[in-house]
Amino acid sequence: MKKSILAIALTAACAGSVWAQANDTLAKIKGSGSVTLGVRESSGLGYTLGNGKYVGFHTEMGERIIADLQKQLGLSKLETKYQPVTSQNRIPLLQNGTVDLECGSTTNNAARQKDVAFAVTTYVEEVGIAVRTNSNVHQVKDLNGKSVATTTGTTSVQTLRKNERASGIDFKEVYGKDHADSFLLLESGRAEAFVMDKSILAANIAKSKNPGEFKILDEVLSVEPIACMLRKDDPAFKKAVDDSIKRQIKDGSLAKLYDKWFMQPIPPANVNLKMPLTDSTKAAWANPNDKPMEEYAKK
């Protein structure tokens, strides 16, 4: 009888420990000696060069966060595992523990905050329209009756529909499974425009066979805060991530990283995106916060 009670108690303790680990990412990382970073394959803030090599502004910033976590946890070694995610699976993979931290191109909004937490904003994105250089589309109203591409599972889908209603126009939406697929719809002529974050548009144009054949229109459809994503209800891990980002802002290393990826030639084609730091992103760095995009819409 005593043995049975002890066994039950040990089982309960183990279950409690597993639950605690699931809600304590720092403990999970320290116990496993590894951290899994969610990365993107064709985003403006992070992309792949192939053969398991992931680069970009947010990818490299995420690597610096992990280096700070290693110091905080007092680990002599911390393995970084890279897990590519898409717009559709990034939240489930974070929730089920496959990914510990996602630093891609995820918009912080009120709906997502119900399922996940966000670090402080590190990039304020403008959603825009990419077209062919010789296109007769000059603003959103010119999309009437045309096929417009965007990526499944992104906030740009809602932005597109909102602008469609507001402008009183009607266009056909076509969806790519990821950003590269969406750009291919534009490149192949199956869509006359691609609506997405301007950094993503710029990166895909830069990587295309003929970058001069495409342009991004000046019109801004929405402004969205982009941030690294982590599991909810894990304040210690969020603080550690936020502290690292604030350190990178304060010591100027984040600004240097931005310059590297947006104002200098980048691989694989050594194209310069020429995207200066915007006032909105500067403001987010000056006053670090995790406000959702709905707060930006009030301005």
Protein Blocks (a to p, Z undefined) as FASTA:
>chain_A
ZZmmmmmmmmmmmmmmmmmmmmmmklmmmmnopacddddfbbfkbccebjhiaedjklmm
mmmmmmmmmmmnopabdcdddddddfklmmmmmmnomambdcfbbccdfklmmmmccddd
fbdcdddddddfkbcbfbfklmgoiacdddehiaklmmmmmmmmmnopacdddddfbfkl
mmmmmmnopacbdcddfklmmmmmmmmmblmlpccdfbdfbdcdddddddehilklmmmm
mmmmmmmmmnommmmmmmmmmmcccdfklpafkpacdfklmmmmmmgcfbdfklmmmZZ
